[in-house]
């Protein structure tokens, strides 16, 4: 019979090596903080190395556990291998991968170019596939299972105008999550996804400003978002980070192939 763990033990990630893609800022940075606070050593993989280094320093200072930064393109299979190898060399293992990196450019369907389509799918979906593949290889070699957590979106579950390319990429992430959960279960690698709703980050602010130039102010757009939210507020990066921490922890030991929606009730409206 399995010994009952305390809450502290369930959320203790000490001795685990974690990778967070796109971890330099926004949601990724909050995820790195939360995993580190739980005891994990975190590799922050980001195309912006300077900001990633700054975040790694702050994470180490704030959480007291080791965090490192590495420059990596989220769409590159070669960089995925590089990141995982560097993580094993630095921390001894890859136990947790958070595929957080992604882009969110709005574009009307009739104006979306092949170049934009390819860029969005390459970063949001292809990258998640190959980073998961590289991480799973190390997890299998380590022989103690692992966690892969993919960032999807409610746009994969509910259509929005000017986001056909983005929603398609995130719908692909959900099916990728389910396929990998099935295939990797014999190795005790649990694969789940988090589907955030409206989360206030610098990127969301930029999109709001871009739309504001088309006729609505940034505040008007934000007011429209908030009116659709039963909880009456947009989400914060930490709202997503706490969900990721749950899926990385022992509290989610019997979950795989699941999609955890973090949207303030948006899909209910």
C-alpha contacts under 8 A as a table, 3 or more apart, distances in Angstrom:
res1	aa1	res2	aa2	distance
5	X	8	X	7.97
5	X	9	X	5.76
5	X	10	X	6.15
6	X	9	X	5.11
6	X	10	X	6.21
7	X	10	X	5.08
7	X	11	X	6.44
8	X	11	X	5.46
8	X	12	X	6.08
9	X	12	X	5.04
9	X	250	X	7.89
10	X	249	X	6.09
10	X	250	X	4.54
10	X	251	X	5.67
11	X	38	X	6.31
11	X	245	X	7.93
11	X	246	X	7.64
11	X	249	X	5.08
11	X	250	X	6.13
11	X	251	X	7.07
12	X	38	X	5.32
12	X	39	X	6.21
12	X	249	X	7.20
13	X	16	X	5.65
13	X	35	X	7.37
13	X	38	X	5.27
13	X	39	X	4.80
13	X	40	X	4.99
13	X	249	X	7.00
14	X	38	X	6.88
14	X	39	X	4.17
14	X	40	X	5.16
14	X	41	X	7.77
15	X	39	X	7.13
15	X	40	X	6.22
15	X	41	X	7.31
16	X	39	X	7.58
16	X	40	X	4.97
16	X	41	X	6.26
16	X	91	X	7.88
16	X	93	X	7.09
16	X	94	X	7.16
16	X	95	X	5.61
16	X	96	X	7.27
17	X	40	X	5.90
17	X	41	X	5.05
17	X	42	X	6.09
17	X	43	X	7.73
17	X	87	X	7.04
17	X	88	X	7.69
17	X	91	X	5.71
17	X	92	X	7.17
17	X	93	X	5.45
17	X	94	X	4.81
17	X	95	X	5.23
17	X	96	X	6.36
18	X	35	X	7.84
18	X	40	X	6.43
18	X	41	X	5.99
18	X	42	X	4.70
18	X	43	X	6.09
18	X	87	X	7.82
18	X	94	X	5.88
18	X	95	X	5.89
18	X	96	X	4.46
18	X	97	X	5.73
18	X	98	X	7.71
19	X	42	X	5.71
19	X	43	X	4.75
19	X	44	X	6.14
19	X	45	X	7.02
19	X	84	X	7.81
19	X	87	X	7.45
19	X	94	X	7.31
19	X	96	X	6.25
19	X	97	X	4.84
19	X	98	X	6.11
20	X	23	X	5.29
20	X	28	X	6.55
20	X	31	X	7.54
20	X	32	X	6.64
20	X	42	X	7.16
20	X	43	X	6.32
20	X	44	X	5.26
20	X	45	X	6.08
20	X	97	X	6.16
20	X	98	X	4.83
20	X	99	X	6.39
20	X	100	X	6.49
21	X	28	X	7.04
21	X	44	X	6.27
21	X	45	X	4.74
21	X	46	X	5.99
21	X	74	X	6.83
21	X	98	X	6.42
21	X	99	X	5.51
21	X	100	X	5.26
21	X	101	X	5.10
22	X	25	X	7.21
22	X	28	X	5.65
22	X	29	X	7.99
22	X	44	X	7.22
22	X	45	X	5.91
22	X	46	X	4.72
22	X	47	X	7.43
22	X	74	X	7.44
22	X	99	X	7.95
22	X	100	X	5.77
22	X	101	X	4.14
22	X	102	X	7.36
23	X	26	X	7.61
23	X	27	X	7.42
23	X	28	X	3.86
23	X	29	X	4.79
23	X	31	X	7.50
23	X	32	X	6.58
23	X	44	X	5.11
23	X	45	X	6.07
23	X	46	X	6.11
23	X	52	X	6.81
23	X	100	X	7.30
23	X	101	X	7.41
24	X	28	X	6.35
24	X	29	X	5.39
24	X	44	X	6.63
24	X	45	X	7.51
24	X	46	X	6.11
24	X	48	X	7.15
24	X	49	X	7.95
24	X	51	X	5.62
24	X	52	X	4.20
24	X	53	X	7.72
24	X	54	X	7.92
24	X	55	X	5.78
24	X	56	X	7.95
25	X	28	X	5.74
25	X	29	X	4.63
25	X	30	X	7.64
25	X	51	X	7.53
25	X	52	X	7.60
25	X	55	X	7.41
26	X	29	X	5.45
26	X	30	X	6.59
26	X	201	X	5.67
26	X	202	X	7.10
26	X	237	X	6.19
27	X	30	X	5.19
27	X	31	X	6.22
27	X	100	X	7.71
27	X	201	X	7.48
27	X	237	X	4.43
27	X	238	X	7.00
27	X	240	X	6.92
27	X	241	X	6.82
28	X	31	X	5.05
28	X	32	X	6.21
28	X	100	X	6.08
28	X	101	X	7.51
28	X	237	X	7.91
28	X	241	X	7.86
29	X	32	X	5.06
29	X	33	X	6.30
29	X	55	X	6.88
30	X	33	X	5.06
30	X	34	X	6.29
30	X	237	X	5.94
30	X	238	X	5.53
30	X	241	X	5.68
31	X	34	X	5.20
31	X	35	X	6.15
31	X	237	X	7.94
31	X	238	X	7.23
31	X	240	X	7.59
31	X	241	X	4.42
31	X	242	X	7.52
31	X	244	X	6.97
31	X	245	X	7.45
32	X	35	X	5.34
32	X	36	X	6.05
32	X	42	X	6.54
32	X	44	X	7.39
32	X	59	X	7.16
33	X	36	X	5.19
33	X	37	X	6.09
33	X	59	X	5.66
33	X	62	X	7.96
33	X	63	X	7.00
34	X	37	X	5.04
34	X	38	X	6.39
34	X	241	X	6.41
34	X	242	X	6.96
34	X	245	X	6.53
35	X	38	X	5.18
35	X	39	X	6.62
35	X	40	X	5.54
35	X	41	X	7.80
35	X	42	X	7.40
35	X	245	X	6.20
36	X	39	X	5.03
36	X	40	X	4.81
36	X	41	X	6.08
36	X	42	X	6.57
36	X	59	X	7.04
36	X	60	X	7.80
36	X	63	X	5.74
36	X	64	X	7.72
36	X	65	X	5.93
36	X	66	X	7.68
36	X	67	X	7.69
37	X	40	X	7.31
37	X	63	X	4.92
37	X	64	X	7.66
37	X	65	X	7.46
39	X	63	X	7.96
39	X	65	X	6.27
40	X	65	X	6.94
40	X	66	X	7.90
41	X	65	X	6.00
41	X	66	X	5.06
41	X	67	X	5.68
41	X	91	X	6.85
42	X	66	X	6.62
42	X	67	X	4.69
42	X	68	X	6.42
43	X	67	X	5.82
43	X	68	X	4.95
43	X	69	X	5.70
43	X	70	X	7.13
43	X	87	X	6.40
44	X	52	X	6.29
44	X	56	X	6.89
44	X	67	X	7.23
44	X	68	X	6.03
44	X	69	X	4.66
44	X	70	X	6.22
45	X	52	X	7.24
45	X	69	X	5.98
45	X	70	X	5.02
45	X	71	X	5.81
45	X	72	X	5.56
45	X	83	X	7.11
46	X	49	X	6.12
46	X	52	X	6.26
46	X	69	X	7.65
46	X	70	X	6.57
46	X	71	X	5.25
46	X	72	X	5.18
46	X	73	X	6.73
46	X	74	X	7.34
46	X	101	X	7.96
47	X	71	X	5.21
47	X	72	X	5.07
47	X	73	X	5.41
47	X	74	X	7.52
48	X	51	X	5.70
48	X	52	X	6.16
48	X	71	X	6.63
49	X	52	X	4.89
49	X	53	X	6.04
49	X	69	X	6.89
49	X	70	X	6.38
49	X	71	X	5.02
50	X	53	X	5.22
50	X	54	X	6.40
51	X	54	X	5.03
51	X	55	X	6.18
52	X	55	X	5.06
52	X	56	X	6.07
52	X	69	X	5.46
52	X	70	X	7.36
52	X	71	X	7.96
53	X	56	X	4.99
53	X	57	X	6.20
53	X	68	X	7.00
53	X	69	X	5.19
53	X	70	X	7.87
54	X	57	X	5.20
54	X	58	X	6.31
55	X	58	X	5.06
55	X	59	X	5.99
56	X	59	X	5.06
56	X	60	X	6.09
56	X	67	X	5.01
56	X	68	X	5.37
56	X	69	X	6.03
57	X	60	X	5.20
57	X	61	X	6.14
57	X	67	X	7.05
57	X	68	X	7.75
58	X	61	X	5.04
58	X	62	X	5.90
59	X	62	X	5.15
59	X	63	X	5.72
59	X	64	X	7.54
59	X	65	X	7.68
59	X	66	X	7.91
59	X	67	X	6.43
60	X	63	X	5.46
60	X	64	X	5.06
60	X	65	X	5.31
60	X	66	X	5.36
60	X	67	X	5.53
61	X	64	X	5.56
61	X	65	X	7.88
70	X	83	X	7.16
72	X	76	X	7.82
72	X	79	X	5.60
72	X	80	X	7.55
72	X	83	X	7.21
73	X	76	X	5.46
73	X	79	X	6.22
74	X	79	X	7.53
74	X	80	X	7.46
74	X	101	X	6.34
74	X	102	X	7.89
74	X	123	X	5.71
74	X	127	X	5.34
74	X	128	X	7.75
74	X	131	X	7.94
75	X	122	X	5.43
75	X	123	X	4.50
75	X	124	X	7.69
75	X	126	X	6.28
75	X	127	X	4.15
75	X	128	X	7.84
76	X	79	X	5.16
76	X	80	X	6.27
76	X	127	X	6.39
76	X	130	X	7.74
77	X	80	X	4.92
77	X	81	X	6.45
77	X	127	X	7.03
77	X	130	X	5.39
77	X	131	X	6.86
78	X	81	X	5.30
78	X	82	X	6.31
79	X	82	X	4.79
79	X	83	X	6.01
80	X	83	X	5.22
80	X	84	X	6.31
80	X	130	X	6.52
80	X	131	X	4.93
80	X	134	X	6.13
81	X	84	X	5.30
81	X	85	X	6.11
81	X	131	X	7.45
81	X	134	X	5.51
82	X	85	X	5.26
82	X	86	X	6.10
83	X	86	X	5.15
83	X	87	X	6.14
84	X	87	X	5.02
84	X	88	X	6.27
84	X	94	X	6.85
84	X	134	X	6.51
84	X	135	X	6.07
84	X	138	X	7.44
85	X	88	X	5.20
85	X	89	X	6.22
86	X	89	X	5.08
86	X	90	X	6.05
87	X	90	X	5.08
87	X	91	X	5.73
87	X	92	X	7.12
87	X	93	X	6.67
87	X	94	X	6.41
88	X	91	X	5.37
88	X	92	X	4.47
88	X	93	X	4.42
88	X	94	X	5.98
88	X	138	X	7.97
89	X	92	X	5.68
89	X	93	X	7.65
91	X	94	X	7.74
93	X	138	X	7.23
93	X	139	X	7.48
93	X	142	X	6.94
94	X	97	X	7.40
94	X	135	X	6.52
94	X	138	X	6.27
94	X	139	X	6.10
94	X	146	X	7.73
95	X	139	X	6.23
95	X	145	X	7.18
95	X	146	X	4.67
95	X	147	X	6.25
96	X	146	X	5.83
96	X	147	X	4.75
96	X	148	X	5.87
96	X	149	X	7.75
96	X	248	X	6.91
97	X	132	X	7.23
97	X	135	X	6.78
97	X	147	X	6.33
97	X	148	X	4.81
97	X	149	X	6.15
98	X	148	X	6.03
98	X	149	X	4.79
98	X	150	X	5.87
98	X	151	X	7.53
99	X	128	X	5.74
99	X	131	X	7.41
99	X	132	X	7.73
99	X	148	X	7.60
99	X	149	X	6.19
99	X	150	X	4.74
99	X	151	X	6.00
100	X	150	X	6.47
100	X	151	X	5.26
101	X	123	X	7.33
101	X	124	X	6.99
102	X	120	X	7.78
102	X	123	X	5.89
102	X	124	X	4.92
103	X	120	X	6.44
103	X	123	X	7.14
103	X	124	X	6.81
104	X	120	X	7.74
104	X	166	X	6.48
104	X	203	X	7.75
105	X	163	X	7.80
105	X	166	X	7.54
105	X	207	X	7.49
106	X	162	X	5.38
106	X	163	X	5.61
106	X	166	X	7.89
106	X	207	X	7.44
107	X	111	X	6.62
107	X	112	X	5.74
107	X	162	X	4.71
107	X	163	X	6.33
108	X	111	X	5.34
108	X	112	X	6.11
108	X	161	X	7.13
108	X	162	X	4.21
108	X	163	X	7.21
109	X	112	X	5.31
109	X	162	X	5.99
109	X	163	X	7.60
109	X	164	X	6.49
109	X	165	X	7.90
112	X	116	X	6.53
112	X	117	X	6.94
113	X	116	X	5.29
113	X	117	X	6.25
114	X	117	X	5.04
114	X	118	X	6.02
115	X	118	X	5.26
115	X	119	X	6.16
116	X	119	X	5.07
116	X	120	X	6.17
117	X	120	X	5.37
117	X	121	X	6.17
117	X	165	X	5.97
118	X	121	X	5.25
118	X	122	X	5.76
119	X	122	X	5.08
119	X	123	X	6.24
120	X	123	X	5.50
120	X	124	X	5.82
120	X	125	X	7.84
120	X	165	X	7.03
120	X	166	X	6.61
120	X	169	X	7.06
121	X	124	X	5.27
121	X	125	X	5.20
121	X	126	X	6.29
121	X	165	X	7.65
121	X	166	X	7.73
121	X	169	X	5.43
122	X	125	X	5.83
122	X	126	X	4.76
122	X	127	X	6.04
123	X	126	X	6.07
123	X	127	X	5.08
123	X	128	X	7.50
124	X	127	X	6.05
124	X	128	X	6.39
124	X	169	X	6.02
124	X	170	X	7.00
124	X	173	X	7.67
125	X	128	X	5.15
125	X	129	X	6.31
125	X	169	X	5.67
125	X	170	X	7.11
125	X	172	X	6.51
125	X	173	X	5.88
126	X	129	X	5.14
126	X	130	X	6.40
127	X	130	X	5.36
127	X	131	X	5.98
128	X	131	X	5.32
128	X	132	X	5.96
128	X	150	X	7.24
128	X	173	X	7.44
129	X	132	X	5.26
129	X	133	X	6.16
129	X	176	X	7.33
130	X	133	X	4.84
130	X	134	X	6.10
131	X	134	X	5.17
131	X	135	X	6.08
132	X	135	X	5.09
132	X	136	X	5.89
132	X	148	X	6.85
133	X	136	X	5.16
133	X	137	X	6.30
134	X	137	X	5.39
134	X	138	X	6.79
135	X	138	X	5.32
135	X	139	X	6.23
136	X	139	X	4.87
136	X	140	X	6.02
136	X	146	X	7.84
136	X	184	X	8.00
136	X	189	X	7.58
137	X	140	X	5.26
137	X	141	X	6.23
138	X	141	X	5.00
138	X	142	X	6.07
139	X	142	X	5.01
139	X	143	X	6.34
139	X	144	X	6.86
139	X	145	X	5.73
139	X	146	X	5.97
139	X	189	X	7.60
140	X	143	X	5.11
140	X	144	X	7.30
140	X	145	X	6.56
140	X	187	X	6.45
142	X	145	X	7.48
143	X	187	X	7.69
144	X	188	X	7.37
145	X	187	X	5.82
145	X	188	X	4.53
145	X	189	X	4.70
145	X	190	X	7.74
146	X	188	X	6.64
146	X	189	X	4.54
146	X	190	X	6.29
147	X	189	X	5.55
147	X	190	X	4.91
147	X	191	X	5.95
147	X	192	X	7.99
147	X	247	X	7.83
147	X	248	X	6.09
148	X	189	X	7.26
148	X	190	X	6.24
148	X	191	X	4.71
148	X	192	X	6.49
149	X	191	X	5.85
149	X	192	X	5.07
149	X	193	X	5.29
149	X	194	X	7.26
149	X	244	X	7.06
149	X	247	X	7.31
149	X	248	X	7.65
150	X	173	X	7.10
150	X	177	X	6.99
150	X	191	X	7.75
150	X	192	X	6.38
150	X	193	X	4.54
150	X	194	X	6.38
151	X	173	X	7.67
151	X	193	X	5.66
151	X	194	X	5.12
151	X	195	X	6.15
151	X	196	X	7.70
152	X	156	X	7.07
152	X	170	X	5.07
152	X	171	X	7.31
152	X	173	X	5.92
152	X	174	X	6.36
152	X	193	X	6.18
152	X	194	X	5.72
152	X	195	X	4.58
152	X	196	X	7.01
153	X	156	X	5.57
153	X	157	X	7.49
153	X	167	X	7.70
153	X	170	X	6.04
153	X	194	X	7.20
153	X	195	X	3.97
153	X	196	X	5.02
153	X	197	X	6.41
153	X	261	X	8.00
154	X	157	X	5.07
154	X	158	X	6.02
154	X	195	X	5.37
154	X	196	X	5.97
154	X	197	X	5.52
154	X	261	X	7.20
154	X	263	X	7.44
154	X	267	X	7.71
155	X	158	X	5.09
155	X	159	X	5.79
155	X	160	X	6.67
155	X	163	X	7.82
155	X	166	X	7.54
155	X	167	X	4.91
155	X	170	X	7.07
155	X	171	X	7.79
155	X	197	X	7.90
156	X	159	X	7.19
156	X	167	X	4.79
156	X	168	X	6.60
156	X	169	X	7.79
156	X	170	X	5.15
156	X	171	X	4.34
156	X	174	X	7.68
157	X	171	X	7.21
158	X	267	X	7.49
159	X	163	X	7.71
159	X	164	X	7.62
159	X	167	X	7.12
160	X	163	X	5.79
160	X	164	X	7.35
160	X	167	X	7.93
161	X	164	X	7.07
163	X	166	X	5.10
163	X	167	X	5.78
164	X	167	X	5.21
164	X	168	X	5.96
165	X	168	X	5.23
165	X	169	X	6.35
166	X	169	X	5.15
166	X	170	X	6.33
167	X	170	X	5.16
167	X	171	X	5.99
168	X	171	X	5.08
168	X	172	X	6.20
169	X	172	X	5.09
169	X	173	X	6.43
170	X	173	X	4.77
170	X	174	X	6.44
171	X	174	X	5.18
171	X	175	X	6.56
172	X	175	X	5.23
172	X	176	X	5.98
173	X	176	X	4.93
173	X	177	X	6.05
174	X	177	X	5.06
174	X	178	X	6.46
174	X	193	X	6.80
174	X	259	X	7.27
175	X	178	X	5.08
175	X	179	X	6.12
176	X	179	X	5.11
176	X	180	X	6.01
177	X	180	X	5.32
177	X	181	X	6.01
177	X	191	X	5.94
177	X	192	X	5.94
177	X	193	X	6.49
177	X	257	X	5.91
177	X	258	X	7.90
178	X	181	X	5.05
178	X	182	X	6.37
178	X	191	X	7.38
178	X	192	X	7.55
178	X	256	X	7.84
178	X	257	X	4.47
178	X	258	X	7.29
179	X	182	X	5.33
179	X	183	X	6.29
179	X	257	X	7.71
180	X	183	X	5.02
180	X	184	X	5.70
180	X	191	X	6.50
180	X	257	X	7.78
181	X	184	X	5.44
181	X	185	X	5.79
181	X	189	X	7.39
181	X	190	X	6.00
181	X	191	X	4.78
181	X	192	X	7.26
181	X	256	X	5.72
181	X	257	X	5.02
182	X	185	X	5.53
182	X	257	X	7.30
183	X	186	X	7.22
184	X	187	X	5.47
184	X	188	X	6.75
184	X	189	X	5.49
184	X	190	X	7.22
184	X	191	X	7.94
185	X	188	X	4.99
185	X	189	X	5.54
185	X	190	X	6.43
185	X	256	X	7.99
186	X	189	X	7.55
190	X	253	X	7.98
190	X	255	X	7.02
190	X	256	X	5.04
190	X	257	X	7.56
191	X	256	X	5.19
191	X	257	X	5.67
191	X	258	X	7.72
192	X	247	X	7.26
192	X	255	X	7.47
192	X	256	X	5.44
192	X	257	X	5.03
192	X	258	X	5.04
192	X	259	X	6.08
192	X	260	X	7.84
193	X	257	X	7.51
193	X	258	X	6.25
193	X	259	X	4.70
193	X	260	X	6.15
194	X	240	X	7.57
194	X	243	X	7.19
194	X	244	X	7.05
194	X	259	X	5.58
194	X	260	X	4.69
194	X	261	X	5.89
194	X	262	X	7.01
195	X	259	X	6.57
195	X	260	X	5.93
195	X	261	X	4.65
195	X	262	X	5.93
195	X	263	X	7.61
196	X	199	X	7.03
196	X	240	X	6.68
196	X	261	X	5.97
196	X	262	X	4.65
196	X	263	X	5.37
197	X	235	X	7.26
197	X	261	X	7.70
197	X	262	X	6.08
197	X	263	X	4.00
197	X	264	X	7.22
197	X	266	X	7.01
198	X	225	X	7.66
198	X	234	X	5.66
198	X	235	X	5.94
198	X	263	X	6.54
199	X	204	X	7.31
199	X	234	X	5.82
199	X	235	X	4.38
199	X	236	X	5.24
199	X	237	X	6.32
200	X	204	X	6.07
200	X	205	X	7.14
200	X	234	X	6.46
200	X	235	X	6.12
200	X	236	X	5.53
200	X	237	X	7.00
201	X	204	X	5.29
201	X	205	X	6.38
201	X	236	X	7.56
201	X	237	X	7.14
202	X	205	X	5.05
202	X	206	X	6.25
203	X	206	X	5.07
203	X	207	X	6.36
204	X	207	X	5.11
204	X	208	X	6.20
205	X	208	X	5.07
205	X	209	X	6.23
205	X	218	X	7.95
206	X	209	X	5.11
206	X	210	X	6.20
207	X	210	X	4.99
207	X	211	X	6.26
208	X	211	X	5.19
208	X	212	X	6.00
208	X	218	X	5.45
208	X	221	X	6.62
208	X	222	X	7.65
209	X	212	X	4.84
209	X	213	X	6.52
209	X	217	X	7.39
209	X	218	X	5.49
210	X	213	X	5.52
210	X	214	X	7.25
211	X	214	X	5.22
211	X	215	X	7.25
211	X	216	X	6.81
211	X	217	X	7.97
211	X	218	X	7.72
212	X	215	X	5.52
212	X	216	X	4.32
212	X	217	X	4.54
212	X	218	X	5.38
212	X	221	X	7.42
213	X	216	X	6.65
213	X	217	X	7.32
216	X	220	X	6.17
216	X	221	X	6.64
217	X	220	X	5.14
217	X	221	X	6.40
218	X	221	X	5.22
218	X	222	X	6.25
219	X	222	X	5.03
219	X	223	X	6.04
220	X	223	X	5.07
220	X	224	X	6.28
221	X	224	X	5.10
221	X	225	X	6.40
222	X	225	X	5.04
222	X	226	X	6.20
223	X	226	X	5.13
223	X	227	X	6.16
224	X	227	X	5.29
224	X	228	X	6.74
225	X	228	X	5.48
225	X	229	X	6.87
225	X	234	X	7.61
226	X	229	X	5.18
226	X	232	X	5.82
226	X	233	X	5.63
226	X	234	X	6.30
227	X	230	X	7.74
227	X	232	X	6.93
228	X	232	X	7.96
228	X	266	X	6.19
228	X	269	X	6.27
229	X	232	X	5.19
229	X	233	X	6.49
229	X	234	X	7.35
229	X	264	X	5.98
229	X	265	X	5.98
229	X	266	X	5.01
229	X	269	X	7.23
230	X	264	X	6.43
230	X	265	X	5.45
230	X	266	X	6.60
230	X	268	X	7.83
230	X	269	X	7.26
231	X	264	X	5.37
231	X	265	X	6.57
232	X	264	X	7.80
233	X	264	X	7.43
234	X	264	X	7.16
235	X	239	X	6.20
235	X	240	X	7.94
235	X	263	X	7.01
235	X	264	X	6.86
236	X	239	X	5.26
236	X	240	X	7.12
237	X	240	X	5.41
237	X	241	X	6.27
238	X	241	X	4.66
238	X	242	X	6.01
239	X	242	X	5.51
239	X	243	X	6.75
239	X	262	X	7.43
240	X	243	X	5.22
240	X	244	X	6.36
240	X	262	X	6.65
241	X	244	X	5.02
241	X	245	X	6.12
242	X	245	X	4.98
242	X	246	X	6.27
243	X	246	X	5.10
243	X	247	X	6.45
243	X	260	X	7.63
243	X	262	X	7.67
244	X	247	X	5.14
244	X	248	X	6.15
245	X	248	X	5.01
245	X	249	X	6.07
246	X	249	X	5.16
246	X	250	X	7.79
246	X	251	X	6.36
246	X	252	X	6.40
247	X	250	X	7.86
247	X	251	X	7.30
247	X	252	X	5.26
247	X	255	X	7.94
248	X	252	X	7.08
249	X	252	X	5.93
249	X	253	X	7.34
250	X	253	X	5.12
252	X	255	X	5.38
255	X	258	X	6.56
262	X	265	X	7.84
263	X	266	X	5.47
263	X	267	X	7.32
265	X	268	X	5.39
265	X	269	X	7.15
266	X	269	X	5.59
